[in-house]
């Protein structure tokens, strides 16, 4: 088994996922990042958002998801790749992945 795979030498439950917040998310949630623990890996992006909402309140989900889809203007990067170019909310995320959330832009 590869050391980087869940269940490998360096990973065992609970798995930790670190989400980094930028711009208005930093101000709104009053933190730079959020660590989420899970008994399994990988998690799908929507599951990670659900778990984050359990910690921060439903506002995280409300700010990122509308009608089962990622809100227009929201940017989520997994290992530097926009999830819109992956599997969107179905993207699998591993504990060692770099996870970055940018809120939808405002103004007009």
N, CA, C and O atoms as a MOPAC input file, in Angstrom:
PM7 MOZYME 1SCF
protein

 N      0.84500 1    -1.19000 1     0.00000 1
 C      0.00000 1     0.00000 1     0.00000 1
 C      0.88700 1     1.24900 1     0.00000 1
 O      1.86300 1     1.32100 1     0.74600 1
 N      0.55200 1     2.20200 1    -0.81500 1
 C      1.28200 1     3.45800 1    -0.91900 1
 C      1.12600 1     4.26000 1     0.36500 1
 O      0.03600 1     4.30500 1     0.93500 1
 N      2.20500 1     4.89400 1     0.82800 1
 C      2.14700 1     5.68900 1     2.06200 1
 C      1.17200 1     6.85200 1     1.94800 1
 O      0.61700 1     7.28900 1     2.95600 1
 N      0.94900 1     7.37100 1     0.71200 1
 C      0.07400 1     8.51700 1     0.52200 1
 C     -1.39700 1     8.10800 1     0.43400 1
 O     -2.27500 1     8.97000 1     0.49000 1
 N     -1.67800 1     6.83000 1     0.30000 1
 C     -3.06100 1     6.38300 1     0.20600 1
 C     -3.67000 1     6.26600 1     1.59600 1
 O     -2.98200 1     5.91400 1     2.55400 1
 N     -4.97500 1     6.56600 1     1.70600 1
 C     -5.63400 1     6.33300 1     2.98800 1
 C     -5.43300 1     4.87700 1     3.40800 1
 O     -5.58400 1     3.95900 1     2.60100 1
 N     -5.09900 1     4.68500 1     4.65000 1
 C     -4.81800 1     3.35100 1     5.14800 1
 C     -3.34000 1     3.01900 1     5.08400 1
 O     -2.89700 1     2.02500 1     5.66000 1
 N     -2.56200 1     3.86100 1     4.37600 1
 C     -1.12200 1     3.67100 1     4.29000 1
 C     -0.45500 1     4.06600 1     5.59800 1
 O     -1.12400 1     4.46000 1     6.55300 1
 N      0.82800 1     3.96100 1     5.63100 1
 C      1.61100 1     4.20100 1     6.84700 1
 C      1.37000 1     5.59200 1     7.45100 1
 O      1.32900 1     5.73800 1     8.67200 1
 N      1.21300 1     6.61000 1     6.59700 1
 C      1.08000 1     7.97900 1     7.09000 1
 C     -0.36300 1     8.40600 1     7.31600 1
 O     -0.61400 1     9.50100 1     7.82000 1
 N     -1.29900 1     7.56400 1     6.95400 1
 C     -2.70100 1     7.93800 1     7.08600 1
 C     -3.49300 1     6.84200 1     7.77500 1
 O     -3.44100 1     5.67500 1     7.38900 1
 N     -4.21900 1     7.23900 1     8.79100 1
 C     -5.14100 1     6.31900 1     9.44600 1
 C     -6.25100 1     7.16300 1    10.04900 1
 O     -6.03900 1     8.33200 1    10.37000 1
 N     -7.43900 1     6.57800 1    10.20500 1
 C     -8.56400 1     7.35800 1    10.74200 1
 C     -8.24900 1     7.88900 1    12.12500 1
 O     -7.50800 1     7.23000 1    12.85500 1
 N     -8.75900 1     9.02500 1    12.52800 1
 C     -9.55500 1     9.89800 1    11.66900 1
 C     -8.67200 1    10.67000 1    10.68700 1
 O     -7.59400 1    11.15100 1    11.03500 1
 N     -9.15700 1    10.77300 1     9.46700 1
 C     -8.44900 1    11.52800 1     8.43100 1
 C     -8.74800 1    13.00600 1     8.60400 1
 O     -9.85700 1    13.38300 1     8.98300 1
 N     -7.76300 1    13.83400 1     8.32700 1
 C     -7.95100 1    15.28200 1     8.45400 1
 C     -7.86100 1    15.95600 1     7.08800 1
 O     -6.93700 1    15.71600 1     6.31100 1
 N     -8.84000 1    16.79900 1     6.82400 1
 C     -8.90300 1    17.59300 1     5.60000 1
 C     -8.80300 1    19.05400 1     6.00400 1
 O     -9.56800 1    19.51800 1     6.84900 1
 N     -7.86700 1    19.78100 1     5.40900 1
 C     -7.69100 1    21.19000 1     5.74500 1
 C     -8.17900 1    22.04100 1     4.57200 1
 O     -7.65500 1    21.95300 1     3.46100 1
 N     -9.19600 1    22.87000 1     4.84500 1
 C     -9.74400 1    23.78600 1     3.85300 1
 C     -9.20600 1    25.17600 1     4.15900 1
 O     -9.35300 1    25.66800 1     5.27800 1
 N     -8.58500 1    25.80900 1     3.17100 1
 C     -8.09000 1    27.17800 1     3.33400 1
 C     -9.14000 1    28.15000 1     2.79500 1
 O     -9.69200 1    27.94900 1     1.71400 1
 N     -9.40400 1    29.20200 1     3.56400 1
 C    -10.36200 1    30.22800 1     3.15800 1
 C     -9.63200 1    31.47400 1     2.67600 1
 O     -8.56700 1    31.82500 1     3.18400 1
 N    -10.23100 1    32.14100 1     1.67700 1
 C     -9.66300 1    33.38300 1     1.17000 1
 C    -10.73600 1    34.45400 1     1.05600 1
 O    -11.93100 1    34.15600 1     1.08100 1
 N    -10.31100 1    35.67300 1     0.93400 1
 C    -11.11000 1    36.88900 1     0.75700 1
 C    -12.24500 1    36.95200 1     1.77100 1
 O    -12.00100 1    36.86900 1     2.97500 1
 N    -13.47100 1    37.09800 1     1.30700 1
 C    -14.60300 1    37.32200 1     2.21300 1
 C    -14.88000 1    36.14900 1     3.14900 1
 O    -15.44100 1    36.34800 1     4.22700 1
 N    -14.50100 1    34.93400 1     2.76000 1
 C    -14.68300 1    33.79800 1     3.66600 1
 C    -13.85000 1    33.98100 1     4.93500 1
 O    -14.29700 1    33.63200 1     6.02700 1
 N    -12.65300 1    34.52000 1     4.79400 1
 C    -11.81700 1    34.76900 1     5.98300 1
 C    -12.53100 1    35.72400 1     6.93900 1
 O    -12.55100 1    35.50700 1     8.15000 1
 N    -13.10600 1    36.76600 1     6.38700 1
 C    -13.81400 1    37.74600 1     7.21500 1
 C    -15.09500 1    37.16200 1     7.80200 1
 O    -15.36800 1    37.32900 1     8.99100 1
 N    -15.87100 1    36.48700 1     6.98000 1
 C    -17.16700 1    35.98100 1     7.40900 1
 C    -17.02700 1    34.90000 1     8.48800 1
 O    -17.73100 1    34.92700 1     9.49800 1
 N    -16.12200 1    33.96000 1     8.26600 1
 C    -15.96800 1    32.84700 1     9.21700 1
 C    -14.92800 1    33.12800 1    10.30500 1
 O    -14.73800 1    32.32500 1    11.21800 1
 N    -14.25800 1    34.28200 1    10.19400 1
 C    -13.26100 1    34.69700 1    11.19700 1
 C    -12.18200 1    33.63400 1    11.41400 1
 O    -11.79800 1    33.33100 1    12.54300 1
 N    -11.71200 1    33.08500 1    10.30900 1
 C    -10.63700 1    32.08900 1    10.35400 1
 C    -10.00300 1    31.97400 1     8.97400 1
 O    -10.61600 1    32.30700 1     7.96000 1
 N     -8.76700 1    31.49600 1     8.95800 1
 C     -8.02900 1    31.30500 1     7.70600 1
 C     -8.25200 1    29.91100 1     7.12800 1
 O     -8.11500 1    29.69900 1     5.92300 1
 N     -8.59100 1    28.97500 1     7.98900 1
 C     -8.77000 1    27.60100 1     7.52400 1
 C     -9.69700 1    26.84000 1     8.46400 1
 O    -10.02700 1    27.30200 1     9.55600 1
 N    -10.10100 1    25.67300 1     8.01000 1
 C    -10.95400 1    24.78000 1     8.79000 1
 C    -10.41300 1    23.37100 1     8.62000 1
 O    -10.13700 1    22.94600 1     7.49800 1
 N    -10.25700 1    22.64300 1     9.71700 1
 C     -9.83800 1    21.24600 1     9.66800 1
 C    -11.06300 1    20.38200 1     9.95100 1
 O    -11.75500 1    20.56000 1    10.95300 1
 N    -11.30700 1    19.45700 1     9.05200 1
 C    -12.44700 1    18.54800 1     9.17600 1
 C    -11.91000 1    17.13100 1     9.33600 1
 O    -11.03200 1    16.70500 1     8.58700 1
 N    -12.43700 1    16.41200 1    10.30600 1
 C    -12.04300 1    15.02200 1    10.51100 1
 C    -13.12000 1    14.09600 1     9.98800 1
 O    -14.31300 1    14.38400 1    10.08100 1
 N    -12.67400 1    12.97500 1     9.43400 1
 C    -13.59700 1    11.98200 1     8.90600 1
 C    -13.00800 1    10.59700 1     9.14800 1
 O    -11.78900 1    10.42200 1     9.15700 1
 N    -13.86400 1     9.63800 1     9.33800 1
 C    -13.42500 1     8.26000 1     9.54300 1
 C    -13.13100 1     7.54400 1     8.22800 1
 O    -12.66500 1     6.40400 1     8.23000 1
 N    -13.40300 1     8.21200 1     7.10000 1
 C    -13.11400 1     7.56500 1     5.82500 1
 C    -12.52500 1     8.55600 1     4.82600 1
 O    -12.64600 1     9.77400 1     4.95700 1
 N    -11.88900 1     7.97200 1     3.83700 1
 C    -11.28800 1     8.76300 1     2.76500 1
 C    -11.30800 1     7.89700 1     1.50000 1
 O    -11.15400 1     6.67900 1     1.59000 1
 N    -11.49000 1     8.48900 1     0.35800 1
 C    -11.68200 1     9.91300 1     0.11500 1
 C    -13.12100 1    10.33700 1     0.42200 1
 O    -14.00600 1     9.50300 1     0.60900 1
 N    -13.32700 1    11.65200 1     0.46900 1
 C    -14.66800 1    12.22400 1     0.56800 1
 C    -14.96700 1    12.95600 1    -0.72800 1
 O    -14.06000 1    13.44700 1    -1.40000 1
 N    -16.23400 1    13.02300 1    -1.07100 1
 C    -16.63600 1    13.84500 1    -2.21700 1
 C    -16.75600 1    15.29000 1    -1.72900 1
 O    -17.00200 1    15.53800 1    -0.54900 1
 N    -16.58000 1    16.22700 1    -2.64100 1
 C    -16.60200 1    17.63500 1    -2.27200 1
 C    -17.88200 1    18.01000 1    -1.54600 1
 O    -17.83200 1    18.73300 1    -0.55200 1
 N    -19.03900 1    17.53100 1    -2.02300 1
 C    -20.29200 1    17.89800 1    -1.34900 1
 C    -20.32000 1    17.38300 1     0.08200 1
 O    -20.91500 1    18.02100 1     0.95000 1
 N    -19.68900 1    16.24200 1     0.34700 1
 C    -19.62500 1    15.70800 1     1.70800 1
 C    -18.75300 1    16.59600 1     2.58900 1
 O    -19.07500 1    16.84500 1     3.75000 1
 N    -17.65300 1    17.06600 1     2.02800 1
 C    -16.76000 1    17.95000 1     2.76900 1
 C    -17.46600 1    19.25900 1     3.12100 1
 O    -17.31900 1    19.76800 1     4.23200 1
 N    -18.23000 1    19.80100 1     2.17600 1
 C    -18.98800 1    21.02700 1     2.43300 1
 C    -20.04600 1    20.78100 1     3.50300 1
 O    -20.24900 1    21.62600 1     4.37600 1
 N    -20.71800 1    19.64200 1     3.44700 1
 C    -21.71300 1    19.28800 1     4.47400 1
 C    -21.06200 1    19.23300 1     5.85500 1
 O    -21.59600 1    19.78700 1     6.81600 1
 N    -19.91300 1    18.56700 1     5.95500 1
 C    -19.21800 1    18.46100 1     7.24400 1
 C    -18.75800 1    19.83700 1     7.72200 1
 O    -18.82200 1    20.13000 1     8.91600 1
 N    -18.29700 1    20.67900 1     6.80000 1
 C    -17.91300 1    22.03900 1     7.16200 1
 C    -19.09400 1    22.83500 1     7.66600 1
 O    -18.95800 1    23.64700 1     8.58100 1
 N    -20.26000 1    22.60700 1     7.07100 1
 C    -21.47200 1    23.30000 1     7.50200 1
 C    -21.90400 1    22.86400 1     8.89400 1
 O    -22.47400 1    23.65700 1     9.64400 1
 N    -21.63800 1    21.61200 1     9.24600 1
 C    -21.95400 1    21.14000 1    10.59600 1
 C    -21.11500 1    21.89000 1    11.63400 1
 O    -21.57000 1    22.11600 1    12.75600 1
 N    -19.90200 1    22.26900 1    11.26300 1
 C    -19.00800 1    22.98000 1    12.17800 1
 C    -19.29000 1    24.47800 1    12.18200 1
 O    -19.39500 1    25.09600 1    13.24100 1
 N    -19.41100 1    25.05800 1    10.98500 1
 C    -19.54100 1    26.51400 1    10.85100 1
 C    -20.98500 1    27.00000 1    10.80500 1
 O    -21.24500 1    28.19600 1    10.93200 1
 N    -21.90200 1    26.09300 1    10.62700 1
 C    -23.28900 1    26.47300 1    10.42200 1
 C    -23.63600 1    26.33600 1     8.95400 1
 O    -22.75500 1    26.28000 1     8.09500 1
 N    -24.91500 1    26.28400 1     8.67800 1
 C    -25.35400 1    26.01200 1     7.30800 1
 C    -24.93500 1    27.08400 1     6.30900 1
 O    -25.06200 1    26.88700 1     5.10100 1
 N    -24.44200 1    28.20600 1     6.79900 1
 C    -24.07600 1    29.29800 1     5.90400 1
 C    -22.97600 1    28.90300 1     4.91400 1
 O    -22.94900 1    29.44700 1     3.81000 1
 N    -22.07600 1    27.98900 1     5.25500 1
 C    -21.04800 1    27.56600 1     4.31200 1
 C    -21.70100 1    26.94300 1     3.08300 1
 O    -21.37700 1    27.29100 1     1.94800 1
 N    -22.61600 1    26.02600 1     3.32600 1
 C    -23.31400 1    25.37300 1     2.21300 1
 C    -24.13400 1    26.39900 1     1.42600 1
 O    -24.13800 1    26.37800 1     0.19500 1
 N    -24.81600 1    27.28000 1     2.12400 1
 C    -25.64000 1    28.29300 1     1.45300 1
 C    -24.80400 1    29.21700 1     0.58100 1
 O    -25.27800 1    29.68400 1    -0.45400 1
 N    -23.57800 1    29.48600 1     0.98100 1
 C    -22.71400 1    30.39100 1     0.22300 1
 C    -22.07600 1    29.71400 1    -0.98900 1
 O    -21.63500 1    30.39200 1    -1.91700 1
 N    -22.02400 1    28.37500 1    -0.98400 1
 C    -21.34800 1    27.66100 1    -2.06000 1
 C    -22.27100 1    26.89600 1    -3.00400 1
 O    -21.94800 1    26.71800 1    -4.17900 1
 N    -23.42300 1    26.44000 1    -2.49400 1
 C    -24.27500 1    25.55300 1    -3.29400 1
 C    -25.67100 1    26.12300 1    -3.43800 1
 O    -26.25200 1    26.64100 1    -2.48400 1
 N    -26.20000 1    26.01900 1    -4.65000 1
 C    -27.57800 1    26.41600 1    -4.92200 1
 C    -28.18200 1    25.40500 1    -5.88500 1
 O    -27.62200 1    25.12500 1    -6.94500 1
 N    -29.32200 1    24.86600 1    -5.50400 1
 C    -30.03100 1    23.88900 1    -6.33800 1
 C    -29.13700 1    22.70900 1    -6.73900 1
 O    -29.18300 1    22.22900 1    -7.87100 1
 N    -28.32900 1    22.26100 1    -5.78400 1
 C    -27.49700 1    21.08700 1    -6.00600 1
 C    -26.26300 1    21.31700 1    -6.85800 1
 O    -25.58300 1    20.36100 1    -7.23100 1
 N    -25.96300 1    22.56600 1    -7.17100 1
 C    -24.79300 1    22.88300 1    -7.98800 1
 C    -23.95900 1    23.95300 1    -7.30200 1
 O    -24.45500 1    24.70500 1    -6.46300 1
 N    -22.68300 1    24.01000 1    -7.67200 1
 C    -21.80400 1    25.04800 1    -7.15800 1
 C    -22.30700 1    26.39500 1    -7.65900 1
 O    -22.61100 1    26.55500 1    -8.84100 1
 N    -22.39100 1    27.36100 1    -6.74800 1
 C    -22.88100 1    28.69000 1    -7.13200 1
 C    -21.95100 1    29.33900 1    -8.14300 1
 O    -20.73200 1    29.17900 1    -8.09300 1
 N    -22.55500 1    30.06600 1    -9.04800 1
 C    -21.79400 1    30.80200 1   -10.04900 1
 C    -20.85900 1    31.78800 1    -9.33400 1
 O    -21.28600 1    32.52500 1    -8.44500 1
 N    -19.61400 1    31.79200 1    -9.72300 1
 C    -18.64700 1    32.69900 1    -9.12200 1
 C    -17.86200 1    32.10100 1    -7.96900 1
 O    -16.79400 1    32.60800 1    -7.62400 1
 N    -18.36900 1    31.03100 1    -7.36700 1
 C    -17.61000 1    30.36600 1    -6.30100 1
 C    -16.44500 1    29.61400 1    -6.94400 1
 O    -16.58900 1    29.01500 1    -8.00900 1
 N    -15.31000 1    29.65500 1    -6.29000 1
 C    -14.13600 1    28.95400 1    -6.81100 1
 C    -13.62200 1    28.01100 1    -5.73100 1
 O    -13.33400 1    28.42300 1    -4.60700 1
 N    -13.51600 1    26.74400 1    -6.09700 1
 C    -12.94100 1    25.74700 1    -5.20100 1
 C    -11.81300 1    25.06500 1    -5.97200 1
 O    -12.01700 1    24.50600 1    -7.05000 1
 N    -10.63000 1    25.12900 1    -5.39000 1
 C     -9.46500 1    24.51800 1    -6.00800 1
 C     -9.04000 1    23.30200 1    -5.19700 1
 O     -8.93600 1    23.35800 1    -3.97200 1
 N     -8.79900 1    22.20800 1    -5.90200 1
 C     -8.27600 1    20.98700 1    -5.29600 1
 C     -6.94200 1    20.71400 1    -5.98300 1
 O     -6.89700 1    20.48500 1    -7.19100 1
 N     -5.86500 1    20.73900 1    -5.21900 1
 C     -4.51100 1    20.60200 1    -5.77300 1
 C     -4.29100 1    21.58700 1    -6.91900 1
 O     -3.65100 1    21.25400 1    -7.91600 1
 N     -4.82500 1    22.80400 1    -6.77100 1
 C     -4.63200 1    23.85400 1    -7.75900 1
 C     -5.54200 1    23.79400 1    -8.96700 1
 O     -5.43400 1    24.63200 1    -9.86100 1
 N     -6.44400 1    22.81100 1    -9.01300 1
 C     -7.35800 1    22.66800 1   -10.15000 1
 C     -8.77100 1    23.05000 1    -9.73800 1
 O     -9.26500 1    22.62900 1    -8.69200 1
 N     -9.41200 1    23.85400 1   -10.57900 1
 C    -10.78700 1    24.26600 1   -10.32200 1
 C    -11.70000 1    23.05500 1   -10.45700 1
 O    -11.62300 1    22.32800 1   -11.44700 1
 N    -12.57000 1    22.82900 1    -9.46200 1
 C    -13.45400 1    21.65900 1    -9.49200 1
 C    -14.42300 1    21.69400 1   -10.67400 1
 O    -14.98200 1    20.66000 1   -11.04100 1
 N    -14.62700 1    22.86200 1   -11.26900 1
 C    -15.47600 1    22.93700 1   -12.47100 1
 C    -14.85800 1    22.16100 1   -13.61600 1
 O    -15.56100 1    21.74100 1   -14.53500 1
 N    -13.52800 1    21.96300 1   -13.56800 1
 C    -12.82700 1    21.20800 1   -14.60300 1
 C    -12.57800 1    19.76400 1   -14.17200 1
 O    -11.93800 1    18.99300 1   -14.88700 1
 N    -13.08700 1    19.41500 1   -13.01000 1
 C    -12.98100 1    18.04800 1   -12.50600 1
 C    -14.40200 1    17.46200 1   -12.51300 1
 O    -15.04300 1    17.41000 1   -13.56300 1
 N    -14.88200 1    17.03300 1   -11.37300 1
 C    -16.23700 1    16.45900 1   -11.28100 1
 C    -17.14900 1    17.31000 1   -10.41300 1
 O    -18.10600 1    16.80600 1    -9.82600 1
 N    -16.85000 1    18.59600 1   -10.33500 1
 C    -17.61800 1    19.55600 1    -9.53900 1
 C    -17.85000 1    19.02900 1    -8.13000 1
 O    -16.88700 1    18.67600 1    -7.44900 1
 N    -19.09500 1    18.96500 1    -7.67100 1
 C    -19.37700 1    18.54600 1    -6.29000 1
 C    -19.11400 1    17.05300 1    -6.05400 1
 O    -19.08600 1    16.60500 1    -4.90800 1
 N    -18.92400 1    16.29300 1    -7.11600 1
 C    -18.63100 1    14.85900 1    -7.00900 1
 C    -17.12800 1    14.57400 1    -6.98400 1
 O    -16.72300 1    13.41300 1    -6.91500 1
 N    -16.30500 1    15.61100 1    -7.03900 1
 C    -14.85400 1    15.45300 1    -7.02200 1
 C    -14.41800 1    14.75600 1    -5.73800 1
 O    -14.81800 1    15.14800 1    -4.64200 1
 N    -13.59200 1    13.71700 1    -5.88300 1
 C    -13.06900 1    13.01400 1    -4.70600 1
 C    -11.87600 1    13.77700 1    -4.15100 1
 O    -11.00800 1    14.24400 1    -4.89000 1
 N    -11.86000 1    13.89100 1    -2.82600 1
 C    -10.81200 1    14.64600 1    -2.14800 1
 C    -10.14500 1    13.73200 1    -1.12200 1
 O    -10.80700 1    13.02400 1    -0.36300 1
 N     -8.82100 1    13.77300 1    -1.12500 1
 C     -8.03300 1    12.97800 1    -0.19000 1
 C     -7.46400 1    13.89300 1     0.89900 1
 O     -7.30800 1    15.09500 1     0.68100 1
 N     -7.15900 1    13.32900 1     2.06300 1
 C     -6.68300 1    14.14900 1     3.18100 1
 C     -5.46800 1    15.01800 1     2.85000 1
 O     -5.35300 1    16.12900 1     3.36800 1
 N     -4.57200 1    14.54200 1     2.00900 1
 C     -3.36100 1    15.30700 1     1.71500 1
 C     -3.56700 1    16.37900 1     0.64400 1
 O     -2.65500 1    17.16000 1     0.37200 1
 N     -4.75500 1    16.42800 1     0.03300 1
 C     -5.01900 1    17.40000 1    -1.02600 1
 C     -5.04200 1    18.82500 1    -0.49100 1
 O     -5.50800 1    19.08600 1     0.61900 1
 N     -4.52900 1    19.73800 1    -1.30700 1
 C     -4.59800 1    21.16800 1    -0.99700 1
 C     -6.00400 1    21.63500 1    -1.40700 1
 O     -6.37100 1    21.53900 1    -2.57800 1
 N     -6.78800 1    22.14000 1    -0.44300 1
 C     -8.18600 1    22.50900 1    -0.67400 1
 C     -8.35100 1    23.99700 1    -0.37900 1
 O     -8.04900 1    24.45700 1     0.72200 1
 N     -8.83400 1    24.75000 1    -1.37900 1
 C     -8.95900 1    26.19700 1    -1.24700 1
 C    -10.37100 1    26.63300 1    -1.65900 1
 O    -10.86000 1    26.25500 1    -2.72400 1
 N    -11.01600 1    27.43000 1    -0.80400 1
 C    -12.35500 1    27.95100 1    -1.09000 1
 C    -12.30400 1    29.47900 1    -1.24800 1
 O    -11.80000 1    30.19400 1    -0.38100 1
 N    -12.83400 1    29.95000 1    -2.36700 1
 C    -13.04900 1    31.38300 1    -2.59500 1
 C    -14.56600 1    31.58000 1    -2.70900 1
 O    -15.21900 1    30.80900 1    -3.41200 1
 N    -15.14000 1    32.57100 1    -2.05200 1
 C    -16.58800 1    32.78100 1    -2.13600 1
 C    -16.97900 1    33.38000 1    -3.49000 1
 O    -16.13800 1    33.92800 1    -4.20300 1
 N    -18.26400 1    33.26900 1    -3.83500 1
 C    -18.73400 1    33.95800 1    -5.03600 1
 C    -18.48500 1    35.45300 1    -4.89100 1
 O    -18.60100 1    36.00500 1    -3.79700 1
 N    -18.14600 1    36.09500 1    -5.98200 1
 C    -17.90700 1    37.53600 1    -5.95600 1
 C    -19.19000 1    38.30000 1    -5.69800 1
 O    -20.28100 1    37.79400 1    -5.96000 1
 N    -19.07000 1    39.49000 1    -5.19800 1
 C    -20.23000 1    40.33100 1    -4.94100 1
 C    -20.13700 1    41.60800 1    -5.74800 1
 O    -19.19400 1    41.81400 1    -6.51200 1
 N    -21.09300 1    42.43000 1    -5.57200 1
 C    -21.06400 1    43.71900 1    -6.25600 1
 C    -22.00700 1    43.75200 1    -7.42700 1
 O    -22.88100 1    42.89600 1    -7.56700 1
 N    -21.82700 1    44.73900 1    -8.26100 1
 C    -22.69700 1    44.80900 1    -9.43200 1
 C    -22.99000 1    46.22100 1    -9.79800 1
 O    -23.71100 1    46.47100 1   -10.76400 1

